[in-house]
Amino acid sequence: MIRALLNRWKEGRAVRRIESAADGQGRPAEALAAVRDLEKLGTTRCVHSLCLALAHGPEELRVQVAAALAAIHKRCNDERVLKALNEAILSEHQPDSVREAAIAALAGVVHHRHVGSFVEVVKSARTPLHVRTAAVRGLARVEYPELVERLVESYFLTREEDPHGVIRRWAVQELRSLRDPEKLTKLHEIAHGRRRLRYHSFSFERGDPAVVVHLMAEADPEHATRFLGHMLDHSTQVISAAAAKAIAQIRTKRAAVQADAPAAPPPGSRGTHTPAPKAPSRPHAHPPNA
């Protein structure tokens, strides 16, 4: 009983400090300490104040508040937390650091069926790439089953605004980082139209399958050749031509790497041995004159 009363008193004091800081009157250091306290002992009584701080507080405070709200949701299962975090993720007025913190916080408390805000961020051309990367990481964390499709789709939706190939390199990098053992199979099925894209399928143009083939080759060149070889003889003309070009590019890169590698010593050779330098000989000392 006494412990519960003490925690309630601490919670109330922490809330007052956070509200004061959000209004621009309190001390930031005290407010941050208060948020950390609520992360450990906060209940539904403090959720409203934390949600206001997430929307209107100083940036550093908002970042910490996102983690505190997620921790409280784990204990109390408050829907207001999910609403506040999703709003922060989707808001273009929030600082990028707050959006990333909200993504990380939400990814720790929801199922993959409840991460629509992550998907919206990934496909939005207006969202900075590092925030989109945080959303991809969040989708991977919750084991979102259509992450490969969303990445390909994101590239198609934004490639017209990507004259320097920044989005393409980003998409390839994120595909490489995925630990999905079926990502090449999924890319193969997207190229052949057997795995449809949610937002892009209505305008999947003639050359787009070739783009997917090259994404496959760039994302995992070591293992993609098995799929590419099969595409040469069992696909449409567009895909076969793209597969042949991708295989040639992979072989060219491998040859360049092998040419730059140091030559290995011949079999049975012990390698070149460089003898240690000899110490200079000391002159013989002449005996003293008799």
C-alpha positions as CSV (number, residue, x, y, z in Angstrom):
1,M,0.0,0.0,0.0
2,I,2.7,2.4,1.0
3,R,4.8,1.5,-2.1
4,A,1.8,2.2,-4.3
5,L,1.1,5.6,-2.7
6,L,4.8,6.5,-3.1
7,N,4.8,5.5,-6.8
8,R,1.6,7.6,-7.3
9,W,3.2,10.6,-5.7
10,K,6.4,10.2,-7.9
11,E,4.2,9.8,-10.9
12,G,2.3,13.0,-10.2
13,R,5.5,15.0,-9.5
14,A,7.0,13.7,-12.8
15,V,3.9,14.7,-14.7
16,R,4.1,18.2,-13.3
17,R,7.7,18.6,-14.4
18,I,7.0,17.3,-17.9
19,E,4.0,19.6,-18.3
20,S,6.1,22.6,-17.1
21,A,8.8,21.8,-19.6
22,A,6.3,21.3,-22.4
23,D,5.0,24.8,-21.7
24,G,8.6,26.2,-21.9
25,Q,8.8,27.0,-18.2
26,G,10.5,24.0,-16.5
27,R,14.0,22.8,-16.5
28,P,14.8,20.4,-19.4
29,A,17.1,18.2,-17.4
30,E,14.4,17.7,-14.7
31,A,11.8,16.9,-17.3
32,L,14.0,14.3,-19.0
33,A,14.6,12.6,-15.7
34,A,10.9,12.7,-15.0
35,V,10.2,11.0,-18.3
36,R,12.7,8.2,-17.5
37,D,10.9,7.8,-14.1
38,L,7.6,7.4,-15.9
39,E,9.1,4.9,-18.3
40,K,9.7,2.7,-15.3
41,L,6.6,3.4,-13.2
42,G,4.1,5.3,-15.2
43,T,0.5,4.3,-15.5
44,T,-2.5,5.3,-17.6
45,R,-2.9,8.4,-15.4
46,C,0.2,10.0,-17.1
47,V,-0.6,9.0,-20.7
48,H,-2.5,12.2,-21.6
49,S,0.3,14.5,-20.4
50,L,2.9,12.4,-22.2
51,C,0.9,12.5,-25.4
52,L,0.7,16.3,-25.2
53,A,4.5,16.5,-24.6
54,L,5.1,14.2,-27.6
55,A,3.1,16.7,-29.7
56,H,4.3,20.0,-28.3
57,G,7.4,19.6,-26.1
58,P,11.0,20.3,-26.9
59,E,12.6,17.9,-29.4
60,E,14.8,16.1,-26.9
61,L,11.9,15.6,-24.6
62,R,9.7,14.2,-27.4
63,V,12.3,11.6,-28.3
64,Q,12.4,10.3,-24.7
65,V,8.6,10.5,-24.3
66,A,8.1,8.1,-27.3
67,A,10.1,5.4,-25.5
68,A,8.2,6.1,-22.2
69,L,4.8,5.8,-23.9
70,A,5.8,2.4,-25.4
71,A,6.9,1.1,-22.0
72,I,3.6,2.2,-20.4
73,H,1.6,0.6,-23.2
74,K,3.4,-2.7,-22.5
75,R,2.2,-2.5,-18.9
76,C,-1.3,-1.0,-19.4
77,N,-2.3,-1.5,-23.0
78,D,-3.6,2.0,-23.7
79,E,-4.9,2.8,-27.2
80,R,-4.1,6.4,-26.8
81,V,-0.4,5.5,-26.9
82,L,-0.7,3.8,-30.2
83,K,-2.7,6.8,-31.7
84,A,-0.1,9.3,-30.4
85,L,2.9,7.4,-31.8
86,N,1.2,6.8,-35.2
87,E,0.4,10.5,-35.4
88,A,4.0,11.4,-34.6
89,I,5.3,9.0,-37.2
90,L,3.0,10.4,-40.0
91,S,3.4,14.1,-39.1
92,E,5.7,16.0,-41.4
93,H,5.9,18.7,-38.8
94,Q,7.6,16.5,-36.3
95,P,11.4,16.6,-36.3
96,D,13.0,13.6,-38.0
97,S,14.6,12.4,-34.7
98,V,11.1,12.3,-33.1
99,R,9.6,10.3,-36.0
100,E,12.5,7.8,-35.8
101,A,12.0,7.5,-32.0
102,A,8.3,6.9,-32.4
103,I,8.9,4.3,-35.1
104,A,11.4,2.4,-32.8
105,A,8.9,2.7,-29.9
106,L,5.9,1.5,-31.8
107,A,7.8,-1.4,-33.4
108,G,8.4,-2.8,-29.9
109,V,4.8,-3.0,-28.9
110,V,2.7,-3.9,-32.0
111,H,2.0,-6.8,-34.3
112,H,2.9,-6.6,-38.0
113,R,-0.8,-6.2,-38.8
114,H,-0.8,-2.8,-37.1
115,V,2.1,-0.9,-38.8
116,G,0.3,0.9,-41.5
117,S,2.1,4.1,-40.6
118,F,5.4,2.4,-41.3
119,V,4.3,1.4,-44.8
120,E,3.0,5.0,-45.5
121,V,6.4,6.4,-44.5
122,V,8.3,3.9,-46.7
123,K,6.4,4.8,-49.8
124,S,6.3,8.6,-49.2
125,A,8.6,10.5,-51.5
126,R,8.5,13.5,-49.2
127,T,9.8,11.6,-46.2
128,P,13.6,11.9,-45.7
129,L,15.5,8.7,-46.5
130,H,16.8,8.2,-43.0
131,V,13.2,8.2,-41.6
132,R,12.2,5.8,-44.3
133,T,15.1,3.6,-43.4
134,A,13.9,3.7,-39.7
135,A,10.5,2.5,-41.0
136,V,12.1,-0.3,-42.9
137,R,14.0,-1.4,-39.8
138,G,10.7,-1.2,-37.9
139,L,8.9,-3.4,-40.4
140,A,11.8,-5.9,-40.3
141,R,11.6,-5.9,-36.5
142,V,7.9,-6.9,-36.5
143,E,8.6,-9.4,-39.3
144,Y,6.3,-7.7,-41.7
145,P,5.7,-10.4,-44.4
146,E,5.5,-8.0,-47.4
147,L,8.5,-5.9,-46.8
148,V,10.2,-6.9,-50.1
149,E,7.1,-5.8,-52.0
150,R,6.9,-2.5,-50.1
151,L,10.6,-1.7,-50.9
152,V,10.2,-2.4,-54.6
153,E,7.0,-0.5,-54.6
154,S,8.6,2.5,-52.9
155,Y,11.3,2.5,-55.5
156,F,8.8,2.5,-58.4
157,L,6.7,5.2,-56.8
158,T,9.6,7.6,-56.4
159,R,12.1,6.7,-59.1
160,E,10.9,9.5,-61.5
161,E,12.1,12.0,-58.8
162,D,15.4,10.3,-58.6
163,P,17.7,11.4,-61.4
164,H,20.9,10.6,-59.6
165,G,19.9,7.1,-58.5
166,V,19.8,7.9,-54.7
167,I,16.5,6.1,-54.2
168,R,17.7,3.1,-56.2
169,R,20.8,2.8,-54.1
170,W,18.8,3.1,-51.0
171,A,16.4,0.4,-52.1
172,V,19.2,-2.0,-53.0
173,Q,20.9,-1.3,-49.7
174,E,17.8,-2.1,-47.8
175,L,17.1,-5.2,-49.8
176,R,20.7,-6.4,-49.1
177,S,20.2,-5.8,-45.3
178,L,17.0,-8.0,-45.1
179,R,17.5,-11.4,-43.6
180,D,14.5,-12.8,-45.5
181,P,15.6,-16.1,-46.9
182,E,12.9,-15.8,-49.6
183,K,13.7,-12.3,-50.8
184,L,15.1,-13.5,-54.1
185,T,12.1,-15.8,-54.7
186,K,9.8,-12.8,-53.9
187,L,11.7,-10.5,-56.4
188,H,11.5,-13.3,-59.0
189,E,7.7,-13.6,-58.5
190,I,7.3,-9.8,-58.7
191,A,9.1,-9.7,-62.0
192,H,6.9,-12.4,-63.4
193,G,3.7,-10.9,-62.0
194,R,3.0,-13.7,-59.7
195,R,3.4,-11.5,-56.6
196,R,1.5,-8.3,-57.1
197,L,2.4,-4.9,-55.7
198,R,-0.3,-3.2,-53.7
199,Y,0.0,0.3,-55.0
200,H,1.8,-0.1,-58.2
201,S,0.3,-3.1,-59.9
202,F,-2.3,-1.0,-61.8
203,S,0.6,0.7,-63.7
204,F,3.2,-2.0,-64.0
205,E,4.8,-1.0,-67.3
206,R,6.6,-3.1,-69.9
207,G,10.1,-2.3,-68.7
208,D,9.4,-2.6,-65.0
209,P,10.0,-6.4,-64.8
210,A,13.5,-5.7,-66.1
211,V,14.1,-3.2,-63.3
212,V,13.1,-5.9,-60.8
213,V,15.6,-8.3,-62.4
214,H,18.4,-5.8,-61.9
215,L,17.3,-5.1,-58.4
216,M,17.6,-8.8,-57.7
217,A,21.1,-9.0,-59.2
218,E,22.3,-6.0,-57.2
219,A,20.7,-7.1,-53.9
220,D,22.3,-10.5,-53.9
221,P,24.6,-11.1,-56.8
222,E,26.1,-14.2,-55.3
223,H,22.9,-16.2,-55.2
224,A,20.9,-14.4,-57.9
225,T,22.7,-16.1,-60.8
226,R,20.7,-19.3,-60.1
227,F,17.4,-17.4,-60.8
228,L,18.9,-15.4,-63.6
229,G,20.1,-18.5,-65.4
230,H,16.6,-19.9,-65.3
231,M,15.1,-16.7,-66.5
232,L,17.2,-16.8,-69.7
233,D,15.1,-19.7,-71.1
234,H,11.9,-19.6,-69.2
235,S,10.8,-16.0,-69.2
236,T,9.5,-13.2,-71.4
237,Q,11.8,-11.5,-73.9
238,V,12.1,-8.4,-71.6
239,I,13.0,-10.5,-68.6
240,S,15.4,-12.8,-70.5
241,A,17.2,-9.8,-71.9
242,A,17.5,-8.2,-68.5
243,A,18.7,-11.5,-67.0
244,A,21.4,-11.8,-69.7
245,K,22.6,-8.3,-69.0
246,A,22.6,-8.8,-65.3
247,I,24.6,-12.0,-65.5
248,A,27.2,-10.2,-67.8
249,Q,27.5,-7.4,-65.3
250,I,28.0,-9.8,-62.4
251,R,30.7,-11.7,-64.3
252,T,32.4,-8.4,-65.2
253,K,32.5,-7.3,-61.6
254,R,33.8,-10.7,-60.4
255,A,36.6,-10.5,-63.0
256,A,37.5,-7.0,-61.9
257,V,37.7,-8.2,-58.2
258,Q,39.8,-11.2,-59.1
259,A,42.2,-9.0,-61.2
260,D,42.6,-6.6,-58.3
261,A,43.2,-9.4,-55.7
262,P,46.9,-10.2,-54.9
263,A,48.3,-13.2,-56.7
264,A,48.3,-16.4,-54.5
265,P,51.6,-18.3,-54.1
266,P,51.8,-21.4,-56.3
267,P,50.7,-24.7,-54.7
268,G,53.3,-26.2,-52.4
269,S,55.1,-22.9,-52.1
270,R,56.0,-21.6,-48.7
271,G,55.9,-18.1,-49.9
272,T,58.7,-15.6,-50.2
273,H,61.0,-15.4,-47.2
274,T,62.8,-12.2,-46.6
275,P,65.8,-12.9,-44.5
276,A,66.3,-10.7,-41.5
277,P,69.0,-8.0,-42.0
278,K,72.4,-8.9,-40.5
279,A,73.8,-6.9,-37.8
280,P,76.9,-4.9,-38.9
281,S,80.1,-6.6,-37.9
282,R,82.1,-4.9,-35.2
283,P,85.8,-4.2,-36.0
284,H,88.3,-6.3,-34.1
285,A,89.9,-4.4,-31.3
286,H,93.7,-4.0,-31.7
287,P,95.8,-5.1,-28.7
288,P,97.5,-2.3,-26.9
289,N,101.0,-1.6,-27.9
290,A,103.5,-3.5,-25.8
